[in-house]
Amino acid sequence: MSSANREAVVGFIRMLLNCPAAKKIQEVTMMIRKSLAQAMFFSFMAFTAGMSPTSAADKASDYPNQQPIKLIVGYPAGGSTDLNGRLLGKALAERLGQTVVVENLGGAGGAIAAQKVVNEPANGYSLLVGAVNEIVIAQLVNSSVKYDGLKDFTPIGMIGAQPLLLAASEKSKIGNIDDYINMTRQGDSDAFNFGSSGVGTALHLTGEMINTATQAHVQHIPYRGVSPLVTDMLSGQLDFGVFGLSSGLPQVQAGAITAIGITSDERSSIAPDIPALSENPTFKDLNVSLWFGLFGPPDMPEDVVVKLRSALNDIVHDQAFQEEYKRTGGTVISDPVNMKEFLEQEQAKYQQAVHNAHIGK
């Protein structure tokens, strides 16, 4: 194309671009581009808002409507902690309007289940029915326990508690607290023994607290459960046993073993004929119980915690629940508890017992 022709074409194009119709088309095109850009921007903002903390808040406020709640228990079915879990699960389901499933995950004195809950999402759908062993004692006696029971859980509240029972075999001829103190203080107390459900458990450490109070050295023998312990007491191979009241009381009522006393600061309404050890000055400072509480993973949303605490508070104040709980050998804890202070006090008490018993990690 010659230069003259090229200049003619360029001039013609300029004329078209400068005509009123072309300018109008350009204006419309710019408006469409601007509208599309704005639409894309607001769509993006709406998407990111759905991914923001507001979405988590909406989910929390919808609790517990998204899925069933798991109550994780660190012991096999049939034990005291499992019974607490099943009673609580039934009551929670009624109040929250959601299915509650009890999951038994035994092992390491409850520590395996506790670690599982620590690692669960903090959304309130996985909770631990925890007892003194896994919340307080485990980290004191087991180096493989990596969680901190005082820091790594969200405490919801207390469920209930039961005292421990010190009992004697019929062969020992010991029938009361004074007999026990006198016989274990006389001569070689190493000649006597007591059984519990395992090394480093609350029952074992309570036996060691009793040793400290009497300044005796009754030897500890660990057992796997109540049945073999009672069998050895019946045969006379074992002098004494430390039980949860709910598991030891039937043996007392059947005449298989003799109750010496319970470890609370007063008699139990469940077994008023059994004295509290603290009635004797030797045990005036002894107040030990198997307690049970509801715990969640760390950093749970506050409104989920509030809902669970409100439901738990209603449950422990419900007379029907209290009566049902009493039949298990325990007493509901309905008074407010400062969980932080309570757990710190429990840890200090068992830390001293671990030291006195020379139990190392």
C-alpha positions as CSV (number, residue, x, y, z in Angstrom):
1,M,0.0,0.0,0.0
2,S,1.4,3.4,-1.0
3,S,1.9,6.0,1.6
4,A,-0.9,8.1,0.1
5,N,-3.4,5.3,0.4
6,R,-2.2,4.5,3.9
7,E,-2.8,8.1,5.0
8,A,-6.2,8.0,3.4
9,V,-7.2,4.9,5.4
10,V,-5.9,6.3,8.7
11,G,-7.8,9.5,8.1
12,F,-11.0,7.5,7.4
13,I,-10.6,5.5,10.7
14,R,-10.1,8.7,12.7
15,M,-13.3,10.2,11.1
16,L,-15.2,7.1,12.3
17,L,-13.8,7.2,15.8
18,N,-14.7,10.9,16.1
19,C,-18.3,10.6,15.0
20,P,-21.0,10.9,17.7
21,A,-22.1,7.3,17.3
22,A,-18.6,5.9,18.0
23,K,-18.2,8.0,21.0
24,K,-21.5,6.7,22.4
25,I,-20.4,3.1,21.8
26,Q,-17.2,3.8,23.8
27,E,-19.1,5.3,26.7
28,V,-21.5,2.3,26.9
29,T,-18.5,-0.1,26.7
30,M,-16.8,1.7,29.6
31,M,-20.0,1.6,31.7
32,I,-20.4,-2.1,31.1
33,R,-16.7,-2.8,32.1
34,K,-17.2,-0.7,35.3
35,S,-20.4,-2.6,36.2
36,L,-18.7,-5.9,35.6
37,A,-15.8,-5.0,37.8
38,Q,-18.1,-3.9,40.6
39,A,-20.1,-7.1,40.4
40,M,-17.0,-9.2,40.6
41,F,-15.7,-7.2,43.6
42,F,-18.9,-7.6,45.6
43,S,-19.1,-11.3,44.7
44,F,-15.6,-11.8,46.0
45,M,-16.4,-9.9,49.2
46,A,-19.4,-12.0,49.8
47,F,-17.4,-15.2,49.3
48,T,-14.6,-14.1,51.7
49,A,-17.2,-13.1,54.3
50,G,-18.5,-16.7,54.2
51,M,-15.0,-17.8,55.1
52,S,-14.4,-15.3,57.9
53,P,-14.8,-15.7,61.7
54,T,-18.4,-14.6,61.2
55,S,-19.1,-18.0,59.7
56,A,-17.6,-19.7,62.8
57,A,-19.7,-17.6,65.0
58,D,-22.8,-18.6,63.1
59,K,-21.9,-22.3,63.5
60,A,-21.3,-21.8,67.2
61,S,-24.7,-20.0,67.7
62,D,-26.3,-23.0,65.9
63,Y,-24.7,-25.5,68.4
64,P,-25.5,-28.3,68.9
65,N,-27.7,-28.8,65.8
66,Q,-25.0,-29.8,63.3
67,Q,-24.1,-33.3,64.4
68,P,-24.4,-35.8,67.4
69,I,-22.3,-35.1,70.5
70,K,-19.7,-37.6,71.6
71,L,-19.0,-38.1,75.3
72,I,-15.6,-39.9,75.5
73,V,-14.9,-42.1,78.5
74,G,-11.4,-43.3,79.2
75,Y,-12.5,-46.6,80.7
76,P,-14.4,-49.8,79.7
77,A,-18.2,-50.0,80.0
78,G,-19.5,-50.7,83.4
79,G,-17.1,-48.7,85.6
80,S,-17.9,-45.6,87.6
81,T,-16.7,-43.1,84.9
82,D,-18.7,-44.9,82.2
83,L,-21.8,-44.8,84.4
84,N,-21.4,-41.1,84.8
85,G,-21.1,-40.7,81.1
86,R,-24.3,-42.7,80.4
87,L,-26.3,-40.9,83.0
88,L,-25.1,-37.5,81.8
89,G,-25.4,-38.4,78.1
90,K,-29.1,-39.2,78.5
91,A,-29.8,-36.0,80.4
92,L,-27.8,-33.9,78.0
93,A,-29.7,-35.3,75.0
94,E,-33.0,-34.4,76.6
95,R,-31.9,-30.8,77.3
96,L,-30.0,-30.0,74.1
97,G,-32.3,-31.8,71.7
98,Q,-29.4,-33.6,70.1
99,T,-28.2,-37.2,70.1
100,V,-25.4,-37.9,72.6
101,V,-23.2,-41.0,72.1
102,V,-20.9,-42.4,74.7
103,E,-17.6,-43.7,73.3
104,N,-15.4,-45.9,75.5
105,L,-11.7,-45.6,74.9
106,G,-9.8,-47.3,77.6
107,G,-6.1,-47.4,78.3
108,A,-3.4,-45.7,80.3
109,G,-5.7,-44.9,83.2
110,G,-7.9,-42.7,81.1
111,A,-5.0,-40.8,79.5
112,I,-5.6,-42.1,76.0
113,A,-9.1,-40.8,75.9
114,A,-8.0,-37.5,77.5
115,Q,-5.3,-37.0,74.8
116,K,-7.9,-37.7,72.1
117,V,-10.2,-35.0,73.4
118,V,-7.3,-32.5,73.6
119,N,-6.7,-33.1,69.9
120,E,-10.3,-32.8,68.8
121,P,-11.8,-29.7,67.1
122,A,-12.9,-27.2,69.7
123,N,-16.5,-27.1,68.5
124,G,-18.3,-28.8,71.5
125,Y,-19.1,-32.1,69.6
126,S,-16.3,-34.1,71.4
127,L,-16.3,-33.9,75.2
128,L,-14.5,-35.9,77.9
129,V,-16.2,-37.3,81.0
130,G,-13.1,-36.9,83.0
131,A,-12.1,-38.2,86.4
132,V,-9.3,-37.4,88.9
133,N,-6.9,-40.0,87.4
134,E,-6.7,-38.7,83.9
135,I,-7.2,-35.0,84.7
136,V,-4.8,-34.6,87.6
137,I,-2.8,-37.7,88.5
138,A,-1.7,-39.1,85.1
139,Q,0.8,-36.4,84.3
140,L,2.3,-36.8,87.8
141,V,3.1,-40.5,87.4
142,N,3.4,-41.2,83.7
143,S,6.1,-39.5,81.5
144,S,4.3,-40.5,78.3
145,V,1.4,-38.2,79.1
146,K,2.0,-35.1,77.1
147,Y,-1.0,-33.0,78.0
148,D,-1.5,-30.7,81.0
149,G,-4.8,-31.5,82.7
150,L,-5.0,-28.0,84.2
151,K,-4.2,-26.1,81.0
152,D,-5.2,-28.2,78.0
153,F,-8.9,-28.6,78.6
154,T,-11.9,-26.3,78.7
155,P,-13.6,-27.2,82.0
156,I,-17.4,-27.3,81.7
157,G,-18.2,-28.2,85.2
158,M,-18.5,-30.9,87.9
159,I,-20.9,-33.8,87.7
160,G,-20.6,-35.7,91.0
161,A,-18.3,-37.5,93.4
162,Q,-18.1,-40.5,95.7
163,P,-15.8,-41.2,98.7
164,L,-13.3,-44.0,98.8
165,L,-13.7,-46.9,101.2
166,L,-11.0,-48.5,103.3
167,A,-12.1,-52.1,104.0
168,A,-10.5,-55.1,105.8
169,S,-10.6,-58.8,105.2
170,E,-12.5,-60.9,107.7
171,K,-9.3,-62.8,108.4
172,S,-7.5,-59.6,109.6
173,K,-9.9,-59.4,112.6
174,I,-10.0,-55.6,112.2
175,G,-13.5,-54.1,112.6
176,N,-13.1,-50.4,113.1
177,I,-10.8,-47.4,112.7
178,D,-9.1,-47.7,116.1
179,D,-8.3,-51.4,115.4
180,Y,-6.7,-50.4,112.1
181,I,-4.6,-47.6,113.6
182,N,-3.4,-49.8,116.5
183,M,-2.6,-52.9,114.5
184,T,-0.7,-51.1,111.7
185,R,1.3,-49.0,114.2
186,Q,2.3,-52.0,116.3
187,G,5.4,-54.0,115.3
188,D,6.3,-54.3,111.6
189,S,3.6,-52.6,109.5
190,D,5.4,-54.0,106.4
191,A,3.7,-57.3,107.3
192,F,0.4,-55.9,106.2
193,N,-0.7,-55.1,102.7
194,F,-3.5,-53.2,100.9
195,G,-4.8,-53.6,97.4
196,S,-6.0,-51.0,94.8
197,S,-7.0,-50.9,91.1
198,G,-3.4,-50.1,90.0
199,V,-0.2,-48.2,90.6
200,G,-0.6,-44.4,90.6
201,T,-4.4,-44.4,90.7
202,A,-6.4,-42.3,93.1
203,L,-7.2,-45.5,95.1
204,H,-3.5,-46.3,95.4
205,L,-2.5,-42.8,96.4
206,T,-5.3,-42.6,98.9
207,G,-3.9,-45.7,100.6
208,E,-0.5,-43.9,100.7
209,M,-2.2,-40.9,102.3
210,I,-3.6,-43.3,104.9
211,N,-0.1,-44.6,105.5
212,T,1.2,-41.1,105.9
213,A,-1.5,-40.3,108.5
214,T,-0.8,-43.4,110.6
215,Q,3.0,-43.3,110.0
216,A,2.7,-46.9,108.9
217,H,4.1,-48.7,105.9
218,V,1.4,-51.0,104.8
219,Q,2.5,-52.4,101.5
220,H,0.6,-51.8,98.2
221,I,-0.4,-54.5,95.8
222,P,-1.9,-53.5,92.5
223,Y,-4.8,-55.4,91.0
224,R,-6.7,-55.3,87.7
225,G,-10.1,-54.5,88.9
226,V,-12.3,-55.2,92.0
227,S,-13.1,-58.9,91.5
228,P,-9.5,-60.3,91.9
229,L,-8.9,-57.9,94.8
230,V,-12.0,-59.1,96.7
231,T,-11.1,-62.7,95.9
232,D,-7.7,-62.3,97.6
233,M,-9.3,-60.5,100.6
234,L,-11.8,-63.4,101.0
235,S,-8.9,-65.9,100.9
236,G,-6.9,-63.9,103.5
237,Q,-4.0,-63.2,101.1
238,L,-4.8,-59.5,101.2
239,D,-5.4,-57.6,104.4
240,F,-7.0,-54.4,103.2
241,G,-8.5,-52.8,100.1
242,V,-9.2,-49.3,98.9
243,F,-12.4,-49.1,96.8
244,G,-14.7,-46.5,95.3
245,L,-17.7,-46.6,97.6
246,S,-20.0,-47.7,94.7
247,S,-17.8,-50.8,94.0
248,G,-16.9,-51.7,97.6
249,L,-20.3,-51.2,99.3
250,P,-22.0,-54.3,97.7
251,Q,-19.1,-56.4,99.1
252,V,-19.6,-54.9,102.5
253,Q,-23.4,-55.5,102.4
254,A,-22.8,-59.1,101.3
255,G,-20.5,-59.7,104.3
256,A,-17.5,-60.4,102.2
257,I,-15.4,-57.6,103.6
258,T,-15.5,-55.3,106.7
259,A,-15.9,-51.5,106.2
260,I,-13.4,-49.5,108.3
261,G,-14.3,-46.0,107.0
262,I,-14.8,-43.7,104.1
263,T,-12.4,-40.9,103.1
264,S,-14.8,-37.9,103.0
265,D,-15.1,-35.3,105.8
266,E,-18.5,-36.6,106.8
267,R,-20.6,-39.8,106.5
268,S,-22.3,-40.6,103.3
269,S,-26.1,-40.6,103.1
270,I,-25.8,-43.7,100.9
271,A,-24.1,-45.7,103.7
272,P,-24.6,-43.7,107.0
273,D,-23.5,-46.7,109.2
274,I,-20.0,-46.5,107.8
275,P,-17.9,-43.8,109.7
276,A,-15.8,-41.2,108.1
277,L,-12.1,-41.8,108.7
278,S,-11.9,-38.1,109.6
279,E,-14.0,-38.8,112.8
280,N,-10.7,-40.0,114.2
281,P,-8.1,-37.3,114.9
282,T,-5.5,-39.3,113.1
283,F,-7.3,-38.7,109.8
284,K,-8.7,-35.2,110.5
285,D,-7.2,-33.8,107.3
286,L,-8.1,-36.7,105.1
287,N,-10.8,-35.7,102.5
288,V,-10.5,-37.6,99.2
289,S,-13.1,-38.5,96.6
290,L,-13.4,-39.9,93.2
291,W,-14.9,-37.0,91.3
292,F,-16.2,-36.7,87.7
293,G,-16.5,-33.7,85.5
294,L,-17.2,-32.6,81.9
295,F,-14.3,-31.2,79.9
296,G,-13.8,-30.1,76.3
297,P,-10.8,-29.4,74.0
298,P,-8.9,-26.1,74.6
299,D,-10.2,-22.8,73.3
300,M,-13.8,-23.7,72.8
301,P,-16.1,-20.9,71.7
302,E,-17.6,-19.1,74.7
303,D,-21.2,-19.4,73.6
304,V,-20.8,-23.2,73.2
305,V,-19.3,-23.4,76.7
306,V,-22.2,-21.3,78.1
307,K,-24.8,-23.6,76.5
308,L,-23.1,-26.7,77.9
309,R,-22.6,-25.2,81.4
310,S,-26.3,-24.1,81.5
311,A,-27.4,-27.6,80.5
312,L,-25.1,-29.2,83.0
313,N,-26.3,-26.9,85.8
314,D,-29.9,-27.8,85.0
315,I,-29.0,-31.5,85.1
316,V,-27.2,-31.5,88.5
317,H,-30.1,-29.5,90.1
318,D,-32.7,-31.9,88.7
319,Q,-34.1,-34.0,91.6
320,A,-34.7,-37.1,89.4
321,F,-31.1,-37.0,88.2
322,Q,-29.9,-36.6,91.8
323,E,-31.9,-39.6,92.9
324,E,-30.7,-41.7,90.0
325,Y,-27.1,-40.6,90.6
326,K,-27.4,-41.5,94.3
327,R,-28.3,-45.1,93.4
328,T,-24.9,-45.4,91.7
329,G,-23.1,-44.7,95.0
330,G,-22.3,-41.0,94.4
331,T,-23.5,-37.6,95.2
332,V,-24.2,-34.9,92.6
333,I,-22.1,-31.7,92.9
334,S,-24.6,-28.9,92.5
335,D,-22.8,-26.1,94.3
336,P,-20.7,-23.8,92.1
337,V,-17.1,-24.9,91.8
338,N,-14.2,-22.7,90.8
339,M,-12.6,-25.3,88.5
340,K,-9.2,-23.7,88.3
341,E,-8.8,-23.5,92.0
342,F,-10.2,-26.9,92.6
343,L,-7.9,-28.6,90.1
344,E,-4.9,-26.8,91.5
345,Q,-5.7,-28.0,95.0
346,E,-6.2,-31.5,93.8
347,Q,-2.9,-31.5,91.9
348,A,-1.1,-30.3,95.0
349,K,-2.7,-33.0,97.2
350,Y,-1.8,-35.8,94.8
351,Q,1.7,-34.4,94.1
352,Q,2.5,-34.8,97.8
353,A,1.1,-38.3,97.8
354,V,3.2,-39.3,94.8
355,H,6.3,-37.9,96.5
356,N,5.5,-39.7,99.7
357,A,5.0,-43.0,97.8
358,H,8.2,-42.5,95.8
359,I,6.4,-43.0,92.5
360,G,8.6,-41.8,89.7
361,K,7.7,-41.0,86.1
